């Protein structure tokens, strides 16, 4: 009871002191400003002249990592602005600084007191929680708030129009981390964050960013800002039991190092772990005056992000001044980090905006807030908070600013964010940090500084994303896998279909595993190839009386009832949308199985080796070659001469006798022999092919069926059998539009046999549609009475199904490929699955027929040879014919006048009939006539030369 009274007295005294403070401070402010205040009826004050002093406020925790950097930077910026004649010439900035002392409650009180000072711009706070509260105040009082440290993404909403962030939002930093996670191929991460507005909002954005990369936050580990190491230890012990080994640490810079200290004590900074810290860690390390070896030792291999600021001359000059700034507690580089640059630029942003504000006719005036007049009776004296009348104009001026500061370009986009957000990506190793690349919102991951990329078209393709190598925890250069099996004692829950038939693939067993079969052996062999242990247990799915629904089995993996399913699971489209499959370990596809009967012998079987087109072309070429040889031999070979009837018979006889190489006519001419040799080669090939094809047709058993493939089934009305639980039912009904009433479910091979034996007219089925692996087993046990018809009309495979984004699916796919390459997969196949000596495919006579496509090259060569021979032959005949005259034959003794006029009259009098008669005559006769003609011409020339001198004049 006494304790309660003491607490009550303490609270009463505290409230009295606070009330006195709120009453005294406004009076002091009012007294100091009476010289420039007007006593209007609405209690407003204004100044039409440019004031000599303008008050701006600053609100942050002075004794903090960010505060120790921001405090001297802000004061240095105030001095620089007041000494610069080009900005606010004649007006000085007066800084009113309040310390929030790392307390939300005290920070709120300090913020209200700051607003009582009639400031025109507020700089800060660094805390996102205080920024949420103070943003409501500045919205009401129309005072722009420039925050260099509050990075909570939710502060960028339209809810806070007077809040301007002079640094980059964590929205971009979280997307940078998502790109980093995606770059290394990790799919699950654990988020360790401080449980306040800053931490929760950042991790919320990270979850959204990861979802776009098909990754996720598997576990969120939150702790309060003031939690001792004991609670952090309990939290990390729980985290270490989880599957993910990729940790994102998003905490405050003042206490964040405790996380790594505890992690190091728990041996969580070794090989296999991935630690990614947000910008708080580089801010802490940069602010250290000297490198602490103990601190760096616990951070080995950590990857961290830091705000990127270009290395401009302006920045370099300021950093050289930093060591000797008079506002620092000590000389040297201690205390500096990127927030010092943003704080410095915030002051200059306010100065440039005020300068433009005054040049555009703005003035400084305040008025009472009518909403606060209702609180006059309150001891808090809220009526002392006044509205800045030029706040809206100054806000719009701030949004239009565009200049180059220490941190880079200061310009706001339409979302009130600074343009060109970018981050350094650092890797901690040894006693220093090493930059491994950059991230920018323009081109994402790159090893080129962002300002160089701004001059080029944006490129965020996967091939353009690059980073230098990383030394991970444990001094490993290999990219960690990023996950392990959880150490919480729960093995992988693997569902196995409890089949009724085809138990060679998977079935119940009394062994320690509880199951056996081809699929189980493949899975176990693949698991044994993994570089880590995979504790797992098999759980049968189904009652064993009928095959389970495989779609339902896959669906339960999605619902987290099972972690995976192993068995004869077909990879189909609708299943790949909800689970991840491994690489197929067996090829599959739907085929049609029918009952067949032996085909009756056909008396016209000798015609089957060739197609009708092939028979026609072959016969035509026999006649064509015979005619060509007759033309080439007719003039010089007496065996190709005689009456027309005899010559026609000779052509036919010679043509078809070459088929058996039994032609008795000898070829005399060179051209005829050339054509005949080529033709005999063609005949040899045709004869050999015909003999081989006919032998195959007559010796191989021919089986027939009324169904030729899936098209026959679609067009018919007979019932079709499918395996119970198979995806074939949905495929036939949904994809091929076969009536569901025609589908008959069959549960095992014995049911297959009965249905096919009965046939469609006796309550059975006309055909069975099933996957190829099952069909191979079925046919091997049916003594070749059943065959498949047509081709596989789907192409797929069997795989193991895992939950979405499971890393096991990728690793097992690699293991399955390794089993295939080293031959172990085939050995497992031979162990469980045997094949019969029968052909699975129904023999199709049409497929064995030889067509013109196989021989058109031979016919082309032969045809070209024939045409060339005919051209040469007719050229020789025309040459002889031009030298020949019909009168040469009649005038056995007489002169032949060789004059040109006689030859011209001869040519004009010749006819086609004479030409044909010339061609029909023996070549020996023509040569004899031409010989006599040449002798007569020679004799006439000799006589003419003898008579020439006697006729000349003496």
PyMOL commands that set and color helices and strands:
alter all, ss='L'
color gray80, all
select helices_A, chain A and resi 2-32+34-36+65-83+104-115+128-141+153-156+170-183+197-211+229-240+257-265+279-287+293-297+313-322+338-359+370-373+382-384+391-399+450-453+462-464+518-528+550-558+573-576+605-607+612-633+638-640+644-660+670-699+710-715+728-735+740-742+749-758+760-762+772-779+807-822+824-832+845-848+852-854+856-883+886-890+900-909+912-920+923-947+949-951
alter helices_A, ss='H'
color red, helices_A
select strands_A, chain A and resi 45-46+53-60+92-99+121-124+144-147+163-165+188-194+216-223+246-250+274-277+303-307+365-368+386-388+402-405+408-411+422-429+432-440+444-446+492-497+507-508+515-516+536-541+564-565+580-581+586-588+590-595+597-598+703-704+720-723+743-746+767-771+786-789+796-798+801-802
alter strands_A, ss='S'
color yellow, strands_A
deselect
rebuild
show_as cartoon
